Amino acid sequence: MDQLHHMELNLPPDIWRPFAQQRWAIRCPAGYLIYLQNTAATCFYYLKSGQVKSFIQSPDGGERVLNLYQEGSLFGEASFFDELPRVSSAVAMTPCELVPIDRELLSREFAAHPELALAMMKYLARTVRLLSDQVDQMAFRPARWRVARFLTVNADEDGRVSCPQEEIAATISVSRVTVSRILNQLAREGLISLSYRSVQILDRPGLEELCQ
């Protein structure tokens, strides 16, 4: 699923920072399993630093990447709010700092910062919309569009996407070979440059034009 950018939601980039001011962050290494599919959601998380992947697993062990979360994101909130078992798992892709948000902390911060409650409603509504968009993308969009869309949505402020090609392929439901072929095409066209486990966007307007 496309990452929720604060700019797309017209939210300040540090909107969720109050959650991190009253509680120590948990530090975890790359590969740390933050929560498991089908377990109870007693909290959700503010990602103070690092990158986190959410994914689902089938009974036969197959994996489908749902989202890649960057610094400043919230994740794991859906199951927390509907009080049902988690529908996905989450793992740290890099060393991370996480702030767990339970009901006590949430209530306290909503009381102190009422604007957070409205921002949270907007964030959750946008999540539902992006799920619908994802179905559309996977069903009807060509692979080149999916790759370009993934890059524009998941790039950081410097235009870099730190993600191995295997993860891109899993996220957009195309093969690793197809992702590699398309990335090399985009590099030859001068839209991106490639390095180990990352992509640098060189021509964002040109890349966004492919997503029209």
N, CA, C and O of each residue as an XYZ file, in Angstrom:
848
protein
N       0.850     -1.185      0.000
C       0.000      0.000      0.000
C       0.885      1.234      0.000
O       1.940      1.244      0.635
N       0.462      2.274     -0.709
C       1.230      3.492     -0.761
C       1.357      4.092      0.623
O       0.426      4.074      1.427
N       2.533      4.620      0.869
C       2.757      5.255      2.160
C       1.965      6.546      2.246
O       1.782      7.230      1.239
N       1.485      6.893      3.454
C       0.745      8.120      3.683
C       1.724      9.261      3.942
O       2.343      9.327      5.004
N       1.860     10.145      2.981
C       2.730     11.293      3.175
C       1.975     12.417      3.851
O       0.801     12.643      3.557
N       2.640     13.128      4.761
C       1.989     14.226      5.464
C       1.536     15.305      4.497
O       0.492     15.924      4.703
N       2.322     15.540      3.428
C       1.955     16.580      2.472
C       0.656     16.221      1.755
O      -0.174     17.097      1.514
N       0.466     14.940      1.409
C      -0.746     14.524      0.734
C      -1.965     14.744      1.624
O      -3.065     14.981      1.124
N      -1.777     14.667      2.938
C      -2.888     14.817      3.867
C      -3.003     16.242      4.394
O      -3.865     16.536      5.222
N      -2.129     17.128      3.911
C      -2.107     18.500      4.404
C      -1.889     18.548      5.919
O      -2.501     19.354      6.619
N      -1.018     17.681      6.409
C      -0.677     17.643      7.826
C       0.755     18.124      8.013
O       1.597     17.886      7.147
N       1.050     18.795      9.125
C       2.435     19.193      9.391
C       3.335     17.949      9.452
O       2.888     16.888      9.889
N       4.586     18.069      9.023
C       5.463     16.895      9.006
C       5.724     16.304     10.384
O       6.063     15.126     10.494
N       5.570     17.102     11.434
C       5.825     16.619     12.794
C       4.531     16.441     13.580
O       4.537     16.517     14.809
N       3.414     16.203     12.878
C       2.099     16.143     13.523
C       2.032     15.107     14.636
O       1.363     15.328     15.645
N       2.720     13.973     14.467
C       2.608     12.897     15.457
C       3.686     12.973     16.530
O       3.729     12.123     17.419
N       4.543     13.961     16.463
C       5.661     14.046     17.405
C       5.243     14.118     18.878
O       5.982     13.630     19.732
N       4.077     14.713     19.211
C       3.686     14.712     20.634
C       3.642     13.326     21.262
O       3.851     13.181     22.466
N       3.370     12.302     20.446
C       3.343     10.948     20.991
C       4.713     10.518     21.510
O       4.809      9.639     22.367
N       5.766     11.136     20.990
C       7.120     10.721     21.363
C       7.713     11.566     22.478
O       8.833     11.310     22.920
N       6.982     12.561     22.933
C       7.544     13.486     23.912
C       7.372     13.022     25.353
O       8.109     13.464     26.235
N       6.417     12.145     25.601
C       6.127     11.726     26.969
C       6.523     10.273     27.247
O       6.278      9.755     28.336
N       7.129      9.631     26.269
C       7.462      8.216     26.455
C       8.768      7.904     25.753
O       9.035      8.395     24.657
N       9.589      7.067     26.410
C      10.866      6.673     25.814
C      10.627      5.799     24.596
O       9.704      4.985     24.572
N      11.465      5.974     23.592
C      11.400      5.133     22.392
C      12.086      3.797     22.651
O      13.055      3.718     23.406
N      11.576      2.762     22.021
C      12.190      1.437     22.047
C      13.142      1.336     20.867
O      12.751      1.610     19.732
N      14.368      0.951     21.116
C      15.341      0.773     20.038
C      15.383     -0.694     19.640
O      15.475     -1.575     20.496
N      15.316     -0.953     18.341
C      15.363     -2.343     17.883
C      16.247     -2.452     16.646
O      16.323     -1.512     15.854
N      16.914     -3.586     16.474
C      17.821     -3.763     15.341
C      17.071     -4.134     14.062
O      15.890     -4.479     14.109
N      17.743     -4.065     12.943
C      17.173     -4.530     11.689
C      16.826     -6.006     11.817
O      17.601     -6.787     12.368
N      15.663     -6.384     11.308
C      15.210     -7.763     11.402
C      14.342     -8.053     12.607
O      13.799     -9.151     12.728
N      14.202     -7.085     13.500
C      13.389     -7.290     14.701
C      11.907     -7.377     14.335
O      11.388     -6.508     13.634
N      11.226     -8.427     14.809
C       9.811     -8.613     14.531
C       9.003     -7.827     15.553
O       8.993     -8.172     16.734
N       8.336     -6.788     15.115
C       7.654     -5.858     16.011
C       6.328     -6.431     16.483
O       6.029     -6.372     17.676
N       5.539     -6.975     15.595
C       4.322     -7.687     15.973
C       3.969     -8.715     14.903
O       4.439     -8.646     13.768
N       3.132     -9.667     15.295
C       2.791    -10.804     14.440
C       1.332    -10.769     14.013
O       0.454    -10.338     14.761
N       1.104    -11.222     12.826
C      -0.250    -11.400     12.303
C      -1.070    -12.291     13.250
O      -0.563    -13.271     13.795
N      -2.333    -11.932     13.430
C      -3.298    -12.699     14.245
C      -3.077    -12.590     15.750
O      -3.640    -13.370     16.519
N      -2.256    -11.621     16.174
C      -2.087    -11.394     17.616
C      -2.895    -10.164     18.039
O      -3.321     -9.370     17.200
N      -3.099    -10.020     19.347
C      -3.874     -8.884     19.863
C      -3.087     -7.585     19.698
O      -1.866     -7.558     19.849
N      -3.812     -6.512     19.386
C      -3.182     -5.207     19.182
C      -3.415     -4.339     20.414
O      -4.424     -3.639     20.498
N      -2.506     -4.381     21.350
C      -2.645     -3.587     22.574
C      -2.080     -2.179     22.414
O      -2.248     -1.335     23.294
N      -1.409     -1.926     21.286
C      -0.874     -0.603     21.012
C      -0.620     -0.472     19.514
O      -0.670     -1.459     18.780
N      -0.348      0.746     19.069
C       0.209      0.946     17.735
C       1.479      1.761     17.912
O       1.875      2.016     19.049
N       2.134      2.180     16.835
C       3.488      2.709     16.956
C       3.702      3.993     16.169
O       3.165      4.192     15.079
N       4.508      4.849     16.772
C       5.062      6.008     16.081
C       6.511      5.671     15.749
O       7.287      5.315     16.636
N       6.876      5.780     14.478
C       8.222      5.437     14.031
C       9.101      6.683     14.122
O       9.080      7.539     13.237
N       9.857      6.769     15.182
C      10.691      7.946     15.434
C      11.876      7.998     14.475
O      12.280      9.077     14.042
N      12.431      6.837     14.146
C      13.515      6.774     13.162
C      13.576      5.370     12.579
O      13.144      4.405     13.210
N      14.118      5.265     11.366
C      14.264      3.973     10.720
C      13.185      3.687      9.690
O      12.425      4.572      9.297
N      13.135      2.427      9.259
C      12.170      1.978      8.257
C      11.578      0.641      8.697
O      12.296     -0.244      9.163
N      10.264      0.507      8.544
C       9.540     -0.691      8.953
C       8.722     -1.216      7.784
O       8.162     -0.440      7.010
N       8.659     -2.525      7.661
C       7.848     -3.175      6.626
C       6.673     -3.893      7.275
O       6.852     -4.611      8.258
N       5.474     -3.706      6.735
C       4.331     -4.519      7.154
C       4.024     -5.515      6.043
O       4.155     -5.194      4.861
N       3.618     -6.722      6.423
C       3.402     -7.777      5.436
C       2.398     -8.782      5.972
O       2.173     -8.867      7.179
N       1.802     -9.538      5.073
C       0.931    -10.643      5.451
C       1.529    -11.942      4.930
O       2.240    -11.957      3.926
N       1.230    -13.028      5.629
C       1.718    -14.345      5.233
C       0.539    -15.284      5.027
O      -0.437    -15.265      5.778
N       0.656    -16.101      3.993
C      -0.355    -17.110      3.723
C      -0.027    -18.363      4.522
O       1.091    -18.490      5.021
N      -0.974    -19.300      4.657
C      -0.713    -20.536      5.408
C       0.467    -21.346      4.865
O       1.120    -22.082      5.605
N       0.733    -21.201      3.561
C       1.845    -21.972      2.985
C       3.175    -21.227      3.057
O       4.173    -21.679      2.497
N       3.188    -20.076      3.752
C       4.440    -19.349      3.951
C       4.704    -18.240      2.961
O       5.723    -17.558      3.067
N       3.813    -18.037      1.995
C       3.983    -16.950      1.043
C       3.836    -15.601      1.734
O       3.092    -15.475      2.706
N       4.546    -14.593      1.233
C       4.551    -13.272      1.858
C       4.133    -12.207      0.869
O       4.527    -12.234     -0.297
N       3.330    -11.267      1.343
C       2.893    -10.128      0.524
C       3.165     -8.851      1.315
O       2.604     -8.649      2.392
N       4.026     -7.991      0.776
C       4.350     -6.731      1.438
C       3.183     -5.763      1.279
O       2.652     -5.589      0.182
N       2.788     -5.134      2.389
C       1.697     -4.165      2.354
C       2.202     -2.733      2.307
O       1.661     -1.907      1.572
N       3.223     -2.434      3.079
C       3.672     -1.052      3.156
C       5.091     -0.981      3.694
O       5.554     -1.882      4.394
N       5.765      0.094      3.358
C       7.073      0.422      3.908
C       6.936      1.774      4.613
O       6.625      2.779      3.974
N       7.164      1.798      5.912
C       6.973      3.005      6.703
C       8.309      3.681      6.970
O       9.307      3.029      7.278
N       8.304      5.009      6.844
C       9.501      5.799      7.066
C       9.374      6.587      8.367
O       8.321      6.593      9.005
N      10.454      7.244      8.745
C      10.480      8.083      9.939
C       9.294      9.056      9.972
O       8.986      9.701      8.970
N       8.644      9.154     11.112
C       7.519     10.056     11.262
C       6.165      9.425     11.010
O       5.138     10.090     11.144
N       6.146      8.140     10.644
C       4.893      7.458     10.317
C       4.267      6.806     11.542
O       4.938      6.541     12.540
N       2.978      6.556     11.443
C       2.268      5.678     12.362
C       2.048      4.349     11.664
O       1.897      4.303     10.444
N       2.029      3.259     12.438
C       1.686      1.968     11.846
C       1.091      1.062     12.918
O       1.324      1.239     14.114
N       0.316      0.086     12.451
C      -0.331     -0.851     13.364
C      -1.578     -0.310     14.016
O      -2.074     -0.890     14.982
N      -2.104      0.813     13.496
C      -3.221      1.486     14.167
C      -4.580      0.855     13.873
O      -5.477      0.926     14.714
N      -4.756      0.242     12.704
C      -6.088     -0.245     12.320
C      -6.618     -1.287     13.313
O      -7.742     -1.170     13.800
N      -5.814     -2.288     13.603
C      -6.257     -3.337     14.528
C      -6.387     -2.813     15.950
O      -7.210     -3.303     16.723
N      -5.580     -1.826     16.293
C      -5.692     -1.210     17.621
C      -7.070     -0.573     17.795
O      -7.701     -0.725     18.840
N      -7.531      0.137     16.770
C      -8.799      0.848     16.896
C     -10.012     -0.072     16.755
O     -11.015      0.142     17.435
N      -9.949     -1.087     15.894
C     -11.136     -1.960     15.769
C     -11.121     -3.116     16.768
O     -12.077     -3.887     16.846
N     -10.012     -3.234     17.546
C      -9.908     -4.214     18.637
C     -10.058     -5.658     18.147
O     -10.578     -6.518     18.858
N      -9.599     -5.902     16.934
C      -9.569     -7.251     16.375
C      -8.116     -7.674     16.170
O      -7.232     -6.817     16.153
N      -7.843     -8.980     16.014
C      -6.455     -9.423     15.821
C      -5.791     -8.745     14.630
O      -6.449     -8.374     13.658
N      -4.523     -8.597     14.722
C      -3.771     -7.938     13.657
C      -3.880     -8.728     12.353
O      -3.828     -9.958     12.350
N      -4.032     -8.002     11.253
C      -4.154     -8.642      9.940
C      -2.800     -8.760      9.258
O      -2.700     -9.354      8.184
N      -1.760     -8.204      9.863
C      -0.440     -8.244      9.251
C       0.636     -8.335     10.327
O       0.359     -8.210     11.520
N       1.856     -8.555      9.882
C       3.027     -8.521     10.756
C       3.861     -7.304     10.391
O       3.675     -6.718      9.325
N       4.777     -6.922     11.269
C       5.662     -5.786     11.000
C       7.069     -6.126     11.450
O       7.265     -6.717     12.512
N       8.049     -5.749     10.637
C       9.449     -6.047     10.940
C      10.289     -4.815     10.645
O      10.016     -4.081      9.695
N      11.316     -4.592     11.463
C      12.236     -3.474     11.248
C      13.157     -3.790     10.080
O      13.828     -4.822     10.073
N      13.190     -2.901      9.090
C      14.077     -3.081      7.941
C      15.463     -2.507      8.219
O      16.451     -2.939      7.624
N      15.531     -1.538      9.118
C      16.780     -0.913      9.531
C      16.731     -0.784     11.054
O      15.682     -1.042     11.643
N      17.813     -0.400     11.705
C      17.705     -0.070     13.125
C      16.648      1.013     13.318
O      16.630      2.003     12.587
N      15.780      0.830     14.284
C      14.624      1.716     14.462
C      14.482      2.189     15.898
O      14.985      1.571     16.836
N      13.779      3.306     16.038
C      13.289      3.774     17.321
C      11.767      3.847     17.230
O      11.227      4.548     16.375
N      11.073      3.123     18.111
C       9.621      3.027     18.076
C       9.038      3.541     19.388
O       9.571      3.280     20.466
N       7.943      4.268     19.276
C       7.218      4.692     20.471
C       5.873      3.973     20.475
O       5.028      4.268     19.631
N       5.646      3.027     21.411
C       4.345      2.356     21.491
C       3.283      3.306     22.022
O       3.510      4.010     23.006
N       2.139      3.326     21.380
C       1.036      4.212     21.763
C      -0.129      3.353     22.242
O      -0.788      2.691     21.441
N      -0.379      3.365     23.536
C      -1.506      2.604     24.083
C      -2.671      3.559     24.353
O      -2.584      4.750     24.054
N      -3.749      3.038     24.912
C      -4.947      3.876     25.094
C      -4.721      4.987     26.106
O      -5.275      6.078     25.968
N      -3.924      4.721     27.104
C      -3.633      5.756     28.096
C      -2.917      6.937     27.462
O      -3.302      8.089     27.660
N      -1.867      6.639     26.693
C      -1.113      7.699     26.029
C      -1.978      8.423     24.997
O      -1.934      9.649     24.892
N      -2.765      7.656     24.234
C      -3.609      8.254     23.209
C      -4.612      9.225     23.819
O      -4.784     10.340     23.326
N      -5.276      8.798     24.896
C      -6.268      9.659     25.546
C      -5.620     10.922     26.094
O      -6.181     12.013     25.983
N      -4.445     10.774     26.682
C      -3.763     11.928     27.266
C      -3.358     12.943     26.187
O      -3.517     14.149     26.373
N      -2.841     12.451     25.073
C      -2.400     13.359     24.023
C      -3.573     13.981     23.272
O      -3.494     15.134     22.850
N      -4.656     13.233     23.103
C      -5.844     13.816     22.474
C      -6.405     14.950     23.342
O      -6.861     15.968     22.822
N      -6.367     14.767     24.660
C      -6.853     15.812     25.558
C      -5.957     17.044     25.515
O      -6.441     18.175     25.554
N      -4.645     16.819     25.434
C      -3.697     17.932     25.412
C      -3.586     18.583     24.042
O      -3.307     19.777     23.933
N      -3.808     17.786     22.988
C      -3.675     18.277     21.604
C      -4.902     17.832     20.809
O      -4.819     16.857     20.062
N      -6.026     18.513     20.948
C      -7.268     18.092     20.271
C      -7.125     17.963     18.758
O      -7.841     17.181     18.133
N      -6.211     18.721     18.169
C      -6.026     18.638     16.714
C      -5.545     17.268     16.268
O      -5.725     16.893     15.110
N      -4.927     16.509     17.190
C      -4.460     15.170     16.840
C      -5.620     14.230     16.545
O      -5.499     13.346     15.696
N      -6.747     14.411     17.236
C      -7.894     13.522     17.016
C      -8.429     13.679     15.600
O      -8.723     12.685     14.935
N      -8.558     14.918     15.133
C      -9.033     15.155     13.770
C      -8.020     14.650     12.754
O      -8.394     14.062     11.739
N      -6.741     14.879     13.023
C      -5.699     14.389     12.125
C      -5.731     12.868     12.054
O      -5.523     12.299     10.982
N      -5.988     12.199     13.175
C      -6.056     10.745     13.194
C      -7.230     10.238     12.356
O      -7.095      9.252     11.630
N      -8.384     10.910     12.454
C      -9.538     10.524     11.646
C      -9.224     10.671     10.157
O      -9.594      9.817      9.350
N      -8.550     11.747      9.804
C      -8.164     11.973      8.414
C      -7.192     10.897      7.942
O      -7.288     10.405      6.818
N      -6.266     10.544      8.810
C      -5.265      9.525      8.497
C      -5.931      8.164      8.258
O      -5.594      7.466      7.302
N      -6.869      7.791      9.123
C      -7.553      6.512      8.986
C      -8.439      6.479      7.749
O      -8.504      5.460      7.062
N      -9.122      7.584      7.457
C      -9.954      7.641      6.263
C      -9.102      7.517      5.006
O      -9.493      6.865      4.038
N      -7.940      8.146      5.033
C      -7.042      8.055      3.879
C      -6.521      6.630      3.706
O      -6.301      6.184      2.580
N      -6.323      5.917      4.808
C      -5.898      4.523      4.719
C      -6.914      3.690      3.955
O      -6.546      2.872      3.112
N      -8.190      3.896      4.248
C      -9.249      3.168      3.534
C      -9.210      3.497      2.045
O      -9.345      2.606      1.207
N      -9.026      4.769      1.718
C      -8.975      5.168      0.314
C      -7.791      4.525     -0.403
O      -7.910      4.088     -1.548
N      -6.652      4.472      0.279
C      -5.467      3.884     -0.343
C      -5.619      2.382     -0.547
O      -5.067      1.832     -1.500
N      -6.353      1.718      0.327
C      -6.628      0.303      0.111
C      -7.414      0.103     -1.183
O      -7.142     -0.827     -1.942
N      -8.387      0.976     -1.430
C      -9.160      0.904     -2.666
C      -8.262      1.188     -3.870
O      -8.356      0.515     -4.896
N      -7.391      2.192     -3.732
C      -6.472      2.511     -4.817
C      -5.547      1.347     -5.111
O      -5.215      1.087     -6.268
N      -5.128      0.642     -4.062
C      -4.221     -0.487     -4.248
C      -4.886     -1.591     -5.064
O      -4.252     -2.186     -5.936
N      -6.147     -1.865     -4.790
C      -6.880     -2.866     -5.560
C      -6.911     -2.463     -7.029
O      -6.720     -3.298     -7.913
N      -7.154     -1.173     -7.286
C      -7.183     -0.672     -8.654
C      -5.823     -0.843     -9.316
O      -5.743     -1.289    -10.461
N      -4.756     -0.493     -8.609
C      -3.417     -0.579     -9.170
C      -3.047     -2.016     -9.516
O      -2.532     -2.290    -10.600
N      -3.311     -2.920     -8.597
C      -2.919     -4.301     -8.803
C      -3.731     -4.965     -9.910
O      -3.236     -5.856    -10.600
N      -4.968     -4.534    -10.078
C      -5.846     -5.197    -11.047
C      -5.694     -4.641    -12.453
O      -5.790     -5.388    -13.426
N      -5.453     -3.315    -12.575
C      -5.582     -2.698    -13.881
C      -4.347     -1.963    -14.388
O      -4.270     -1.664    -15.580
N      -3.401     -1.668    -13.544
C      -2.269     -0.857    -13.971
C      -1.108     -1.712    -14.472
O      -0.845     -2.776    -13.911
N      -0.402     -1.261    -15.527
C       0.764     -2.008    -16.019
C       1.927     -1.926    -15.042
O       1.963     -1.056    -14.172
N       2.876     -2.843    -15.195
C       3.996     -2.932    -14.262
C       4.832     -1.656    -14.241
O       5.288     -1.238    -13.176
N       5.038     -1.036    -15.389
C       5.840      0.202    -15.447
C       5.181      1.302    -14.615
O       5.867      2.057    -13.925
N       3.866      1.393    -14.680
C       3.132      2.381    -13.868
C       3.313      2.083    -12.385
O       3.541      2.995    -11.590
N       3.213      0.808    -12.009
C       3.324      0.427    -10.603
C       4.692      0.777    -10.038
O       4.798      1.279     -8.919
N       5.749      0.509    -10.821
C       7.105      0.818    -10.352
C       7.277      2.319    -10.189
O       7.786      2.778     -9.166
N       6.857      3.092    -11.191
C       6.984      4.554    -11.115
C       6.197      5.103     -9.934
O       6.669      5.994     -9.228
N       4.996      4.570     -9.719
C       4.166      5.026     -8.602
C       4.823      4.699     -7.270
O       4.836      5.531     -6.363
N       5.363      3.501     -7.146
C       6.036      3.101     -5.905
C       7.180      4.058     -5.598
O       7.339      4.486     -4.455
N       7.976      4.394     -6.604
C       9.136      5.258     -6.383
C       8.717      6.658     -5.967
O       9.283      7.215     -5.027
N       7.740      7.233     -6.646
C       7.339      8.605     -6.314
C       6.706      8.686     -4.934
O       6.882      9.680     -4.229
N       5.976      7.660     -4.543
C       5.284      7.692     -3.254
C       6.237      7.422     -2.093
O       6.083      8.008     -1.021
N       7.198      6.560     -2.288
C       8.047      6.123     -1.178
C       9.394      6.830     -1.093
O      10.197      6.503     -0.219
N       9.662      7.783     -1.971
C      10.929      8.515     -1.919
C      10.966      9.435     -0.704
O       9.943      9.982     -0.292
N      12.151      9.596     -0.141
C      12.303     10.534      0.967
C      12.453     11.954      0.425
O      12.305     12.175     -0.777
N      12.745     12.917      1.299
C      12.820     14.312      0.885
C      13.923     14.556     -0.128
O      13.861     15.522     -0.889
N      14.936     13.690     -0.149
C      16.040     13.833     -1.094
C      15.814     13.045     -2.378
O      16.694     12.988     -3.238
N      14.635     12.435     -2.510
C      14.336     11.669     -3.716
C      14.933     10.278     -3.732
O      15.059      9.676     -4.798
N      15.304      9.753     -2.569
C      15.913      8.421     -2.506
C      14.914      7.416     -1.953
O      14.193      7.693     -0.994
N      14.887      6.237     -2.580
C      14.071      5.120     -2.114
C      15.025      4.023     -1.666
O      15.673      3.385     -2.496
N      15.113      3.800     -0.364
C      16.019      2.785      0.180
C      15.248      1.489      0.358
O      14.628      1.251      1.394
N      15.300      0.667     -0.660
C      14.505     -0.561     -0.661
C      15.070     -1.519     -1.699
O      15.254     -1.121     -2.850
N      15.352     -2.769     -1.335
C      15.832     -3.735     -2.327
C      14.751     -4.050     -3.353
O      13.558     -3.921     -3.078
N      15.180     -4.457     -4.518
C      14.231     -4.722     -5.600
C      13.257     -5.839     -5.256
O      12.124     -5.844     -5.739
N      13.684     -6.783     -4.430
C      12.777     -7.853     -4.011
C      11.579     -7.295     -3.256
O      10.457     -7.773     -3.422
N      11.817     -6.280     -2.426
C      10.726     -5.677     -1.654
C       9.792     -4.880     -2.557
O       8.576     -4.900     -2.370
N      10.361     -4.180     -3.536
C       9.517     -3.460     -4.490
C       8.612     -4.441     -5.224
O       7.414     -4.204     -5.376
N       9.203     -5.549     -5.678
C       8.437     -6.557     -6.414
C       7.315     -7.127     -5.565
O       6.195     -7.292     -6.047
N       7.606     -7.429     -4.303
C       6.590     -7.997     -3.422
C       5.478     -7.003     -3.141
O       4.312     -7.381     -3.025
N       5.841     -5.728     -3.033
C       4.857     -4.708     -2.712
C       3.886     -4.459     -3.854
O       2.694     -4.263     -3.616
N       4.372     -4.462     -5.091
C       3.526     -4.115     -6.230
C       3.052     -5.329     -7.019
O       2.425     -5.188     -8.068
N       3.354     -6.525     -6.510
C       2.850     -7.776     -7.107
C       3.302     -7.993     -8.544
O       2.499     -8.342     -9.409
N       4.586     -7.787     -8.793
C       5.186     -8.186    -10.065
C       6.473     -8.936     -9.741
O       6.911     -8.945     -8.590
N       7.076     -9.559    -10.736
C       8.256    -10.366    -10.481
C       9.487     -9.490    -10.260
O       9.539     -8.343    -10.705
N      10.462    -10.045     -9.574
C      11.737     -9.359     -9.340
C      12.415     -9.036    -10.661
O      13.006     -7.966    -10.802
N      12.342     -9.943    -11.632
C      12.964     -9.725    -12.942
C      12.313     -8.538    -13.646
O      13.001     -7.723    -14.261
N      10.986     -8.441    -13.556
C      10.274     -7.332    -14.190
C      10.663     -6.000    -13.560
O      10.884     -5.017    -14.268
N      10.747     -5.967    -12.228
C      11.153     -4.739    -11.542
C      12.550     -4.322    -11.992
O      12.779     -3.149    -12.287
N      13.481     -5.267    -12.047
C      14.849     -4.966    -12.474
C      14.871     -4.404    -13.893
O      15.569     -3.428    -14.169
N      14.109     -5.020    -14.786
C      14.063     -4.565    -16.181
C      13.527     -3.132    -16.268
O      14.086     -2.302    -16.984
N      12.457     -2.848    -15.549
C      11.849     -1.517    -15.610
C      12.760     -0.467    -14.984
O      12.900      0.630    -15.524
N      13.378     -0.790    -13.855
C      14.295      0.163    -13.221
C      15.459      0.497    -14.141
O      15.882      1.651    -14.216
N      15.971     -0.491    -14.830
C      17.071     -0.229    -15.760
C      16.609      0.621    -16.941
O      17.364      1.459    -17.434
N      15.375      0.412    -17.395
C      14.823      1.263    -18.448
C      14.713      2.709    -17.981
O      15.085      3.638    -18.698
N      14.194      2.884    -16.764
C      14.039      4.232    -16.220
C      15.399      4.911    -16.033
O      15.527      6.120    -16.224
N      16.410      4.125    -15.660
C      17.758      4.676    -15.505
C      18.314      5.116    -16.856
O      18.933      6.176    -16.951
N      18.103      4.320    -17.895
C      18.578      4.688    -19.235
C      17.878      5.948    -19.743
O      18.454      6.714    -20.515
N      16.652      6.156    -19.314
C      15.895      7.342    -19.719
C      16.251      8.572    -18.896
O      15.730      9.658    -19.147
N      17.128      8.411    -17.920
C      17.577      9.530    -17.117
C      16.627      9.949    -16.016
O      16.776     11.029    -15.445
N      15.642      9.099    -15.707
C      14.668      9.427    -14.675
C      15.168      9.084    -13.278
O      14.802      9.741    -12.304
N      16.004      8.055    -13.181
C      16.527      7.594    -11.902
C      17.980      7.163    -12.059
O      18.475      7.013    -13.176
N      18.647      6.970    -10.950
C      19.945      6.288    -10.938
C      19.858      5.152     -9.932
O      19.121      5.245     -8.951
N      20.591      4.105    -10.164
C      20.522      2.899     -9.345
C      21.809      2.708     -8.559
O      22.903      2.941     -9.072
N      21.670      2.286     -7.320
C      22.801      1.869     -6.506
C      22.360      0.689     -5.661
O      21.208      0.265     -5.741
N      23.259      0.159     -4.859
C      22.960     -1.039     -4.089
C      21.812     -0.785     -3.128
O      21.917      0.062     -2.241
N      20.705     -1.525     -3.300
C      19.544     -1.496     -2.421
C      18.861     -0.124     -2.336
O      18.148      0.154     -1.372
N      19.076      0.720     -3.330
C      18.403      2.013     -3.314
C      18.263      2.568     -4.723
O      18.969      2.165     -5.647
N      17.329      3.509     -4.860
C      17.076      4.200     -6.119
C      17.066      5.692     -5.835
O      16.464      6.131     -4.855
N      17.724      6.477     -6.680
C      17.713      7.926     -6.562
C      16.900      8.514     -7.711
O      17.229      8.299     -8.878
N      15.849      9.247     -7.392
C      15.046      9.895     -8.432
C      15.788     11.126     -8.930
O      16.165     11.994     -8.143
N      15.995     11.198    -10.243
C      16.675     12.331    -10.859
C      15.695     13.304    -11.508
O      15.953     14.506    -11.563
N      14.584     12.789    -11.993
C      13.595     13.608    -12.690
C      12.209     13.251    -12.157
O      11.497     12.441    -12.750
N      11.832     13.864    -11.031
C      10.545     13.531    -10.422
C       9.358     13.885    -11.319
O       8.449     13.068    -11.459
N       9.331     15.084    -11.939
C       8.210     15.380    -12.844
C       8.061     14.347    -13.961
O       6.949     13.954    -14.315
N       9.194     13.917    -14.508
C       9.136     12.914    -15.570
C       8.597     11.592    -15.067
O       7.840     10.915    -15.763
N       8.989     11.224    -13.853
C       8.512      9.973    -13.270
C       7.033     10.076    -12.953
O       6.278      9.132    -13.187
N       6.612     11.221    -12.420
C       5.198     11.407    -12.087
C       4.333     11.394    -13.338
O       3.170     10.994    -13.287
N       4.893     11.826    -14.452
C       4.135     11.809    -15.703
C       3.780     10.383    -16.120
O       2.745     10.149    -16.745
N       4.642      9.443    -15.772
C       4.361      8.037    -16.087
C       3.180      7.506    -15.271
O       2.564      6.504    -15.635
N       2.872      8.187    -14.166
C       1.799      7.730    -13.275
C       0.444      8.361    -13.601
O      -0.545      8.114    -12.912
N       0.408      9.171    -14.648
C      -0.864      9.819    -15.007
C      -1.810      8.825    -15.662
O      -2.927      9.187    -16.032
